[in-house]
Amino acid sequence: MRVLVVDDEPLARRELRRLLGALRGLEIVGEAGNIDEARASIEVRAPDVVFLDIQMPGGTGFDLLAQLDRVPRVIFTTAYDQYAVKAFEVNALDYLLKPIEPERLAAALRKLQSTTSAAASASGGGPLEQLFVRDGPRCWFVPLREVSLVSAEGNYVRLLWGKERPLLGRSLAALEQKLDARRFFRANRSQIVNLDFILGVEPGDGGRLYLQLRDGPEIEVSRRQARLFRSRATVV
């Protein structure tokens, strides 16, 4: 497992590297002291997991994640327990309080290994598996397999993710290029649906279709896209 350590304190980086060095199956591919260095290292080295400090000069760990197209697995390291809990109460992999205890570190890595392939989310070759979304004061790691609908709102997109409706600062066209085409389908000019969430399909006028999403709205499929939808035998 390829590991990147991001912390503005050299002593903290050194101690974490020492702790990680005592564990099997890990390769420390680099370290960074600020978000600019970290972004460059993530893009070049494609780590499986990043140990990420939250408070750093020049920007926070949140700022770094919001700048990434592909977000690797992240384990936060912080001295601010209440800050981490409140900011990442939804779907964070884990966070470690400084000073980091070896037993707690080992537990976080076991949790990481039990999740789906971390390397796939960091790899530039495959579709996106997760997004980091910051909407106002709230933050999420959003597994795209759990997003039922993506809707354009100007130059932004709204994600329908369970009971949450976070707004992402990307255009629909830009995000569509990175989605898994086997799972997501462009229904019309402003909406992309997750095929796994379709409960039913109803015919409409002029060759259109209407898709009823599980725990979601009814989506109109344009005539052009309806032809493509019908050709997907695994769906119809």
C-alpha positions in Angstrom: 0.0 0.0 0.0 1.5 3.3 -1.1 1.4 6.0 1.6 1.9 9.8 1.5 2.4 11.8 4.7 1.2 15.4 4.7 1.9 17.6 7.8 3.5 21.0 8.1 5.5 19.9 11.2 8.7 18.1 10.3 8.8 16.3 13.7 5.2 15.1 13.2 6.1 13.7 9.8 9.2 12.0 11.1 7.3 10.4 14.0 4.5 9.2 11.7 7.0 7.7 9.3 8.6 5.9 12.2 5.3 4.4 13.3 4.4 3.4 9.7 7.8 1.8 9.2 7.0 -0.7 11.9 4.0 -2.0 10.0 4.0 -4.5 7.1 2.8 -3.9 3.6 3.3 -0.2 3.5 5.5 1.8 1.1 6.0 5.5 2.1 6.2 7.2 -1.3 6.8 10.7 0.0 5.9 13.5 2.3 4.7 17.1 2.0 4.6 20.1 4.3 1.9 22.2 2.6 -1.1 21.8 0.3 0.8 22.8 -2.9 3.5 20.1 -2.3 0.8 17.6 -1.4 -1.3 18.2 -4.5 1.8 17.8 -6.7 2.8 14.6 -4.9 -0.7 13.1 -5.2 -0.9 13.8 -8.9 2.5 12.3 -9.6 2.8 9.4 -7.1 -0.9 8.4 -6.9 -0.8 7.1 -3.3 -3.3 4.7 -2.1 -3.7 6.5 1.2 -2.8 10.0 2.5 -2.2 10.8 6.1 -3.4 14.4 6.1 -3.1 17.1 8.7 -6.0 19.5 8.9 -4.5 22.8 10.0 -1.6 23.9 7.9 -0.1 27.4 6.9 -1.4 28.6 3.6 -4.5 26.3 3.6 -6.2 23.4 5.3 -6.5 19.7 4.4 -10.0 20.6 3.3 -8.6 23.0 0.7 -6.3 20.3 -0.6 -9.0 17.8 -1.1 -11.3 20.3 -2.8 -8.7 20.9 -5.4 -8.2 17.2 -6.4 -10.0 15.5 -9.3 -9.3 12.1 -7.9 -9.3 11.8 -4.1 -7.3 8.9 -2.6 -8.2 7.3 0.7 -7.5 9.8 3.5 -6.8 9.3 7.2 -6.7 12.6 9.1 -4.1 13.4 11.7 -5.1 16.3 13.9 -4.8 17.8 17.4 -8.3 19.1 17.2 -10.7 16.3 18.0 -13.9 18.3 18.0 -13.0 20.0 14.7 -12.4 16.7 13.0 -15.6 15.1 14.3 -17.8 17.9 13.4 -16.3 18.5 9.9 -16.1 14.9 8.9 -18.9 13.2 10.7 -20.3 12.0 7.4 -18.3 9.2 5.7 -14.8 10.0 6.8 -12.5 7.0 6.7 -10.8 7.8 10.0 -9.0 10.4 11.9 -6.1 10.1 14.4 -5.4 12.5 17.3 -1.9 13.6 17.9 0.2 12.3 19.5 -0.7 9.2 17.5 -0.8 5.9 19.3 0.6 2.8 17.5 -2.5 0.8 18.4 -4.8 3.4 17.0 -2.8 3.7 13.8 -2.9 0.0 13.3 -6.7 0.0 13.7 -7.1 2.8 11.2 -5.1 0.8 8.6 -7.2 -2.3 9.3 -10.3 -0.2 8.5 -8.6 1.0 5.3 -7.8 -2.5 4.2 -11.4 -3.6 4.7 -12.8 -1.0 2.3 -12.9 -1.3 -1.4 -9.7 -1.0 -3.4 -8.0 2.3 -2.4 -5.7 2.2 -5.4 -8.6 2.4 -7.9 -9.7 5.7 -6.5 -6.3 7.2 -6.9 -5.5 5.7 -10.3 -5.9 8.1 -13.2 -6.9 5.2 -15.5 -10.4 4.3 -14.2 -13.6 6.1 -13.4 -14.1 8.1 -10.3 -15.1 6.2 -7.2 -15.5 9.0 -4.7 -15.6 12.8 -4.4 -14.7 15.2 -1.7 -17.5 17.7 -1.4 -17.4 20.9 0.7 -20.8 22.7 0.7 -20.8 25.6 3.1 -19.5 24.5 6.6 -20.1 20.8 5.9 -17.8 18.3 4.2 -18.3 14.8 2.9 -16.4 12.0 1.2 -19.1 10.9 -1.3 -19.0 7.3 -2.7 -20.3 7.8 -6.2 -22.0 4.4 -6.2 -24.4 5.8 -3.6 -25.3 8.9 -5.6 -28.6 8.4 -7.4 -28.8 11.6 -9.4 -26.5 14.4 -10.6 -28.3 17.6 -11.7 -26.8 20.7 -13.2 -27.3 24.0 -11.5 -25.5 26.6 -13.6 -21.8 25.8 -13.5 -22.3 23.6 -10.5 -23.9 20.2 -9.9 -26.2 19.0 -7.2 -25.7 15.4 -5.9 -28.6 13.4 -4.7 -26.9 11.2 -2.0 -29.3 9.6 0.4 -30.9 12.4 2.4 -28.1 14.8 1.5 -28.0 17.3 -1.4 -24.5 18.7 -1.5 -23.5 21.2 -4.2 -20.2 20.5 -6.1 -18.2 23.2 -7.8 -17.9 21.5 -11.2 -19.9 21.5 -14.4 -22.0 18.6 -15.4 -20.0 18.0 -18.6 -16.7 17.9 -16.7 -18.0 15.5 -14.1 -19.6 13.2 -16.7 -16.3 12.5 -18.4 -15.0 11.0 -15.2 -18.1 8.9 -14.2 -18.4 5.2 -14.8 -20.4 4.9 -18.0 -21.6 1.4 -16.9 -23.4 2.9 -13.9 -24.3 6.5 -14.9 -26.5 7.5 -17.8 -27.1 11.0 -19.2 -30.9 11.3 -19.2 -31.2 14.8 -20.6 -29.2 18.0 -20.9 -29.2 18.7 -17.2 -29.4 15.3 -15.4 -27.4 12.1 -15.0 -28.9 9.1 -13.3 -27.4 6.1 -11.5 -28.9 3.1 -13.2 -28.7 1.1 -9.9 -31.4 3.4 -8.4 -34.0 3.0 -11.2 -37.3 1.4 -9.9 -39.4 1.7 -13.0 -39.6 3.0 -16.5 -42.7 4.5 -18.1 -43.2 5.5 -21.8 -43.9 9.1 -22.6 -45.0 11.2 -25.6 -42.8 11.5 -28.6 -40.6 8.6 -27.7 -39.6 10.0 -24.3 -39.2 7.9 -21.2 -39.8 8.5 -17.5 -37.5 6.9 -14.9 -38.7 6.6 -11.3 -35.8 6.6 -8.9 -35.7 4.9 -5.6 -36.3 7.5 -2.9 -36.0 10.2 -5.6 -37.8 12.1 -8.3 -39.2 11.0 -11.7 -36.7 11.9 -14.4 -37.6 12.6 -18.0 -35.3 11.0 -20.6 -35.1 13.0 -23.9 -36.1 11.3 -27.1 -32.5 11.0 -28.3 -31.3 9.5 -25.0 -34.3 7.3 -24.7 -33.1 5.4 -27.8 -29.7 4.9 -26.2 -31.4 3.8 -22.9 -33.5 1.2 -24.7 -30.4 -0.3 -26.3 -29.0 -1.1 -22.8 -30.3 -4.6 -22.5 -29.1 -4.9 -18.9 -31.4 -2.1 -17.9 -34.6 -2.6 -20.0 
